[in-house]
Amino acid sequence: MQDDTSTSNGSPASRREWAGLAVLALPTLLISLDIGVLFLALPHLSADLGAGGVQQLWITDIYGFMLAGFLITMGTLGDRIGRRRLLLVGAAVFGLASVLAAFSPTPEVLIAARGLLGIAGATLMPSTLALISTMFTDPRQRGLAISVWATCQFTGAALGPVVGGLLLEHFWWGAAFLLGVPVMVLLLALGPVVLPETRSHEAGRMDLPSVALSLAALLPVVYGVKELAVHGVGLLAITAVVVGLVFGSVFVYRQLTLEDPLLDLRLLSRAPIGVTLTAMLLIGACLAGMFLLTSQYLQSVLRFSPAAAGLWTAFGGLSIAVGSLLSPMLTRRIRHATAITAGLVVSFVGFLLLTGVGAEDGLVAAVTGISLIHLGAGPLVSLGTGLVVSGVPPERAGSAASISETSNHLGSTLGMAALGTLAAAVYHTRMAGFPDEAVETVAGADALAARLPEARRAELLDAAHSAFAEGLNATAWVGAAVTAALVSLIAVMLRRTGSSPAAEDPRAPEDREPSAPQQESETADRSRDPLRD
């Protein structure tokens, strides 16, 4: 078993490490793909199981709740008991829960199975990322490996609707869940052979009160934000967010006072890591919000079927995968900060395109805009993730990976809530004066229009489609403003700190013990920037 307190000598990866990366790519691809498949399967399984509206919400949301709530705990647990061990346990639970979900006889059983899938998923993502950061000690190869990991993550999200449509066309809804079984079996068979066991020998006991506090902080916040996105401002949603923030404050205080915390928040005090996590959270919020609204625009305004809309929006997921995969090649010629800022400029152009999308003939602008937004975010996702997990001591790799994944997940949740709420507010304002049914949603306007005479039907639908397009435009302006701010933040702040990830181990010098050939150049390395060539 590899001791994380040992020195990383930056040696090139062997065939075993590359084979291990291929194995780690499997659960990464699957978890992202599984989310998109479920959305298409929901109407079918709801009809078959007789699930009500509230049960459908829990079937959809409990996976995300459990995933968000347990990410921090599982990332730190992997540091303590071994990342490969946790990964394999999570894979076994994920496979069994997938079978339970596929053959669920009642909505309650399916909800419980989805909850188990979320907890198991929380073991997989930080474990895979932490293993990659310790398996690939050469910075350039580590960057490429993390780019492959990010590519699988976004490719899975892009292909989810497509794969889901094909499955549901030929099989029953349970097939969507059985996708995970062969993947997890393969991981359980090959993982012990090609993956090393890594953990921290200096880790103390798990602080159970901190685990409880992390759940009490994250679960209410995620729930409240989702309620805000779906139902708007309400007492329950606001109360949930406030309760979560209170527990979050207690959690932070406890972590700062413990000698061996569940989550070492001092990692965030390092400027590159703190700035990068902030940037990833904000760009994740913009990506998720715009992706959701664009997919609704294609279906509600341009009248594409769900399958056709899934195919068009897949360009966004594939674009960010391309951007992530190309990032290591870009940084061979330009600085990391330059690659990230240039990518965000591309995203900015994509947001500007979406500000001009109208109620008619907006397909090209919408698809091009969402593709540019995701393409430009690729370098930040890939290089930023690499900076976070590589910029900490190796014994904290799991904890850093969980922070990165939590930032991404919370960003996506907040983006769908905030941008969705803004778009809804614009829609409601523009539809003032129409019947309440039409003011609520475009779907309500469609239902009402079907009962009206032809002349009034056209007037109502034109107004509803224009109102939705204006809501999309408003959120795109917000995305453009956020992206412009991030360009300034990354360009100015991340150039001010320490070493060269393209050529050196980007962990702070005090966190690593240089091997003999490196000791002579350590003084010079200390003065170089982690986001510079």
ROPA-936297 format. One record per residue (C-alpha): x, z, y; residue in three letters. Coordinates in steps of 0.05 Angstrom, whole numbers, plus 32768, in hexadecimal, padded with zeros to 4 digits. Layout:
BEGIN
XZYALA
...
! end
This chain:
BEGIN
800080008000MET
80197FED8045GLN
802680278075ASP
800F801680BBASP
8043804380D9THR
8079801480C0SER
80997FE180EDTHR
807E7F9B80F4SER
80B97F6C80F1ASN
80947F2D8105GLY
80A67F0880C4SER
80807EC880B4PRO
80437ECE8087ALA
80487EBB803ESER
80167E938015ARG
7FF67ED48001ARG
7FE57EE58049GLU
7FC77EA08055TRP
7F9F7EA58015ALA
7F887EEA802DGLY
7F717ECB806FLEU
7F477E988048ALA
7F277ED28022VAL
7F1A7EF98063LEU
7EFA7EBB8082ALA
7EC27EBD804FLEU
7E9E7EFC8065PRO
7EAA7EEB80AETHR
7E887EA880A5LEU
7E507EC5807CLEU
7E3C7EFE80ABILE
7E367ECE80E6SER
7E117E9A80BELEU
7DE17ECD80A1ASP
7DC57EE180E5ILE
7DAF7E9A80F6GLY
7D917E8F80B1VAL
7D647ECC80B9LEU
7D427EB480F8PHE
7D297E7680D4LEU
7D167E9D8096ALA
7CEE7ED280BCLEU
7CAC7EAD80C0PRO
7CAE7E9D8075HIS
7CC07EE3805DLEU
7C8E7F02808DSER
7C567ED88070ALA
7C6B7EE78029ASP
7C747F328031LEU
7C3C7F3B8063GLY
7C6A7F598098ALA
7C4A7F6D80D9GLY
7C667F62811FGLY
7C8A7FA68122VAL
7CA67F9C80DBGLN
7CBF7F5780EFGLN
7CE57F758129LEU
7D057FA980FCTRP
7D187F7480C8ILE
7D3A7F4D8100THR
7D597F868127ASP
7D6E7FBD80F7ILE
7DAA7F9480DFTYR
7DC57F918126GLY
7DB57FDB8133PHE
7DDC7FF280F5MET
7E157FC18102LEU
7E1E7FD8814AALA
7E1680228138GLY
7E4980238100PHE
7E807FF4811ALEU
7EA9802B813BILE
7EA2805A8100THR
7EB5802580CDMET
7EF0800A80F4GLY
7F0E805080F8THR
7EFB805F80B0LEU
7F2380238099GLY
7F60803D80BDASP
7F59807D8096ARG
7F468069804FILE
7F628022804DGLY
7F477FE2806BARG
7F467FBB8029ARG
7F237FF38006ARG
7EED7FF7803CLEU
7EE67FAB803DLEU
7EDB7FA87FF2LEU
7EA97FE27FF2VAL
7E847FC0802BGLY
7E847F7E8006ALA
7E667F9E7FC8ALA
7E2F7FC17FF1VAL
7E227F808018PHE
7E197F597FD7GLY
7DEA7F8C7FB8LEU
7DC27F927FF8ALA
7DBC7F467FFCSER
7D9C7F457FB7VAL
7D6D7F7D7FCALEU
7D597F58800AALA
7D4E7F167FE5ALA
7D1E7F367FB2PHE
7CFD7F697FE0SER
7CB57F757FCAPRO
7C9F7F95800DTHR
7CB37F938056PRO
7CCC7FDB8051GLU
7CFD7FCA801AVAL
7D167F8E8041LEU
7D207FB9807FILE
7D497FEC8056ALA
7D727FB38038ALA
7D807F96807CARG
7D977FDA8094GLY
7DC87FDE805ALEU
7DE07F98806ALEU
7DEE7FAF80B2GLY
7E177FEB809BILE
7E3D7FC08069ALA
7E497F8B809FGLY
7E677FC180CBALA
7E9D7FCC8096THR
7EAD7F828090LEU
7EBB7F6A80D7MET
7EEE7F9F80EFPRO
7F0F7FA180AASER
7F1B7F5680A9THR
7F377F5580EFLEU
7F637F9380E4ALA
7F7E7F7580A3LEU
7F8F7F3480C7ILE
7FB57F5A80FDSER
7FE07F7F80CATHR
7FE97F448099MET
80047F1580CEPHE
803E7F3680F2THR
80587EF78113ASP
80337EF38156PRO
80297EA78154ARG
800E7EA9810DGLN
7FE37EE5811EARG
7FC57EBF8158GLY
7FB57E84812BLEU
7F977EB280F6ALA
7F6A7ED58129ILE
7F557E918143SER
7F417E7C80FCVAL
7F1A7EBE80F6TRP
7EF67EB18138ALA
7EE87E698124THR
7EC67E7F80E4CYS
7E9D7EB1810BGLN
7E817E7E813CPHE
7E7C7E45810ATHR
7E507E7280DFGLY
7E237E81811BALA
7E1E7E36812AALA
7E0F7E2180E3LEU
7DDD7E5A80D6GLY
7D9F7E3580EDPRO
7DB47DF580CAVAL
7DC37E178088VAL
7D847E40808FGLY
7D597E028099GLY
7D767DE1805BLEU
7D6D7E1E8030LEU
7D257E2A8046LEU
7D157DE2803AGLU
7D287DE77FF0HIS
7D247E317FDDPHE
7CFD7E707FEDTRP
7D107E9F8026TRP
7D397ECD7FF9GLY
7D6E7E977FF1ALA
7D837EA68039ALA
7D9B7EEB8023PHE
7DB97ED47FE1LEU
7DEC7EAB8008LEU
7E167EEA800DGLY
7E1A7EFA7FC3VAL
7E4C7EC57FAAPRO
7E777ECF7FE9VAL
7E7B7F1A7FDDMET
7E897F117F92VAL
7EC37EE37FA4LEU
7EDD7F157FD7LEU
7EDA7F4D7FA4LEU
7EFF7F237F71ALA
7F367F087F9ELEU
7F3D7F407FD1GLY
7F667F6F7FA5PRO
7F957F367F94VAL
7FA57F177FD8VAL
7F957F4F800ALEU
7FC57F898016PRO
7FAC7FD0801DGLU
7FBC7FEA8062THR
7FAA802C8083ARG
7FC8806180B0SER
7FEB809A808CHIS
7FE880C480CBGLU
7F9C80C180D1ALA
7F77810380CFGLY
7F33811480B5ARG
7EF580EF80CDMET
7ED381168105ASP
7E8A811680EELEU
7E6D812F8130PRO
7E8E80F38152SER
7E6E80C5811EVAL
7E2980E3812EALA
7E3580DD8179LEU
7E4B80948174SER
7E0B8083814ELEU
7DE180AC8180ALA
7E01808681B9ALA
7E00803E819FLEU
7DBE803B8179LEU
7D91805081B3PRO
7DB6802281E4VAL
7DB07FE681B7VAL
7D677FF581A8TYR
7D57800081F2GLY
7D7A7FC08208VAL
7D557F9881D3LYS
7D137FB681EAGLU
7D237FA28231LEU
7D307F5B821AALA
7CF07F5581F3VAL
7CBD7F7F8219HIS
7CDD7F88825EGLY
7CE77FC98284VAL
7CC180028262GLY
7CC6804E825ALEU
7CDC804A8211LEU
7D148018821EALA
7D2F803D825BILE
7D2C80808236THR
7D52806481FBALA
7D8980488228VAL
7D8F808A824EVAL
7D9280B3820EVAL
7DC8808581F3GLY
7DF1808A8232LEU
7DEC80D68231VAL
7E0580DA81EAPHE
7E3980A681FBGLY
7E5480D38232SER
7E59810D8201VAL
7E7C80DF81CFPHE
7EAF80C98203VAL
7EBD81118217TYR
7EC7812681CFARG
7EF780EC81C0GLN
7F2180FD81FCLEU
7F28814681E7THR
7F34813D819CLEU
7F7C813A8182GLU
7F678107814EASP
7F2980E3816APRO
7EFB80B58145LEU
7F088081817BLEU
7F48808481A4ASP
7F2C807381E9LEU
7F7380778205ARG
7F7C803181E9LEU
7F4E80188220LEU
7F7C80348256SER
7FAC7FFB824AARG
7F9B7FC8827EALA
7F9E7F898252PRO
7F707FA8821DILE
7F3E7FC5824EGLY
7F3A7F858277VAL
7F357F5A8239THR
7EFD7F83821BLEU
7ED77F81825CTHR
7EDF7F368260ALA
7EC97F2C8218MET
7E8C7F588222LEU
7E767F328261LEU
7E837EEC8245ILE
7E607F018204GLY
7E247F16822DALA
7E227ED38251CYS
7E2B7EAB8211LEU
7DF47ECF81EBALA
7DC37ECD8224GLY
7DCD7E848234MET
7DCD7E7081EAPHE
7D8A7E9381E0LEU
7D6A7E74821ELEU
7D867E2E820FTHR
7D6A7E2F81C8SER
7D267E4581E4GLN
7D2A7E0E8219TYR
7D357DD981E3LEU
7CF87DF181BCGLN
7CC87E0881F2SER
7CD67DD58229VAL
7CF47D988206LEU
7CC77DA281C9ARG
7CFC7D9E8193PHE
7CED7DBB814ESER
7D147DFB813BPRO
7D3F7DD2810BALA
7D4F7D9E8140ALA
7D5D7DD38174ALA
7D8B7DF68143GLY
7DB37DB5813ALEU
7DBB7DAB8185TRP
7DCE7DF38193THR
7E007DF18159ALA
7E2E7DCB8189PHE
7E377E0C81AFGLY
7E4F7E338173GLY
7E7C7DFB815CLEU
7E997DF481A2SER
7EAF7E3D81A6ILE
7ECD7E358161ALA
7EF57DFA8179VAL
7F0B7E2081B7GLY
7F217E5B818DSER
7F477E30815BLEU
7F6C7E088191LEU
7F827E4681B8SER
7FC27E548190PRO
7FD87E0C819BMET
7FCA7E1181E6LEU
7FF57E5081ECTHR
80327E2D81D1ARG
80357E078213ARG
80117E338246ILE
800A7E7D8253ARG
7FD37EA58230HIS
7FB47EB88273ALA
7FB47E6F8288THR
7F927E598247ALA
7F5C7E8F8250ILE
7F4F7E808299THR
7F4E7E35828EALA
7F1C7E3F8257GLY
7EF07E698284LEU
7EF27E3282B8VAL
7ED67E038283VAL
7E9F7E368276SER
7E917E3982C0PHE
7E857DEE82C1VAL
7E567DF68287GLY
7E2D7E2B82ACPHE
7E2A7DFD82E9LEU
7E0C7DC682BDLEU
7DD67DF582A5LEU
7DC37E0782EDTHR
7DA97DC082F5GLY
7D817DBA82B4VAL
7D397DA782C3GLY
7CF77DA6829DALA
7D017D5D8287GLU
7D3C7D36826BASP
7D697D738269GLY
7D837D6B8222LEU
7DC77D4E8233VAL
7DD57D7F826BALA
7DBE7DBB8241ALA
7DE77DA98203VAL
7E247D95822CTHR
7E207DD48256GLY
7E197E04821BILE
7E517DE081F6SER
7E817DE58232LEU
7E6F7E2F823BILE
7E807E3F81F3HIS
7EBE7E1181F1LEU
7EDB7E34822EGLY
7ECE7E798211ALA
7EF67E6A81D3GLY
7F3B7E7D81EFPRO
7F217EBF820ALEU
7F007ED181C7VAL
7F3C7EBD819ESER
7F767ED381C9LEU
7F517F1081E3GLY
7F417F29819ETHR
7F8A7F1F818BGLY
7FA17F4781C7LEU
7F727F8181B8VAL
7F847F89816EVAL
7FCE7F798177SER
7FD77FA381B5GLY
7FCE7FE68191VAL
7FF7800B815DPRO
7FEB7FED8118PRO
7FCD802F80FFGLU
7F9580258133ARG
7F877FDC8120ALA
7F437FEC8101GLY
7F2E8015813DSER
7F437FDE816DALA
7F1E7FAA8143ALA
7EDF7FD48145SER
7EE47FDB8191ILE
7EEB7F8F8197SER
7EAF7F82816AGLU
7E857FB8818CTHR
7E957F9881D0SER
7E7F7F5481B6ASN
7E3F7F6F8196HIS
7E2A7F9881D3LEU
7E3A7F5D8200GLY
7E0D7F3081D8SER
7DD57F6381D8THR
7DDB7F718222LEU
7DDE7F278232GLY
7D9E7F16820DMET
7D7B7F508230ALA
7D957F468277ALA
7D937EFA827BLEU
7D537EF78253GLY
7D337F298283THR
7D4B7F0082BFLEU
7D307EBF82A3ALA
7CED7EE18293ALA
7CE97EFD82DAALA
7CF47EB882F8VAL
7CC07E9A82C8TYR
7C8C7ED082DAHIS
7C987EC68324THR
7C917E7A8321ARG
7C527E8082F6MET
7C2E7EB18324ALA
7BE67E9B832EGLY
7BDD7E8082E8PHE
7BB77EA682B2PRO
7BDC7EE28295ASP
7BE47EC08251GLU
7C0D7E888271ALA
7C357EB7829DVAL
7C517EDE8262GLU
7C767EA6823CTHR
7C7A7E5B8234VAL
7C5A7E6481EFALA
7C1F7E868211GLY
7C197E4C8242ALA
7C1A7E1B8208ASP
7BE27E4181E5ALA
7BB87E438224LEU
7BC57DF98233ALA
7BAA7DE581F0ALA
7B667DFF8206ARG
7B657DDD824ALEU
7B4F7D988260PRO
7B867D648261GLU
7B927D6582ADALA
7B987DB082B2ARG
7BC17DB28271ARG
7BF67D85828FALA
7BF87DAE82CFGLU
7C017DEF82A9LEU
7C377DD5827ALEU
7C5E7DB482B3ASP
7C5D7DF682D9ALA
7C717E1F829CALA
7CAA7DF08288HIS
7CC47DED82CFSER
7CC17E3982D5ALA
7CE87E428294PHE
7D1D7E0F82ABALA
7D247E3582EDGLU
7D2F7E7682C6GLY
7D657E53829ELEU
7D857E3A82DEASN
7D857E8082FCALA
7DA87E9F82BFTHR
7DDB7E6682C0ALA
7DEC7E788308TRP
7DF87EC082F1VAL
7E247EA782B8GLY
7E4B7E7C82E9ALA
7E567EB78317ALA
7E6D7EE482DEVAL
7E9C7EAF82C4THR
7EBA7EA48309ALA
7EC67EEE8310ALA
7EE77EF082CBLEU
7F157EB782DEVAL
7F2E7EE08319SER
7F337F2082EFLEU
7F5B7F0082B6ILE
7F887ED782E4ALA
7F9A7F118311VAL
7F997F5082E6MET
7FB27F3B82A2LEU
7FF27F1D82BEARG
80097F6182D6ARG
801B7F838293THR
804D7F81825CGLY
80697F528221SER
805F7F0E8204SER
802E7F0581CBPRO
80437EBE81C0ALA
80897ED381AEALA
80887F1E81A3GLU
805E7F558184ASP
802C7F6481BDPRO
80257FAE81AEARG
80417FDA81E4ALA
808B7FE981D7PRO
807D803381CDGLU
804E80228193ASP
80807FFB8169ARG
80C58006814FGLU
80EE7FC68158PRO
81187FAE811ESER
81637FAA8128ALA
81657F628142PRO
812F7F738174GLN
814F7FB18191GLN
81807F8B81BDGLU
81487F6781E1SER
81177FA181E5GLU
81277FB0822ETHR
81187F698244ALA
80D87F66821AASP
80BC7FA4823CARG
80B67F7F827ESER
80907F438265ARG
80457F358267ASP
80187F388229PRO
7FF07EFC8242LEU
802C7ED28255ARG
80517E9E822FASP
! end
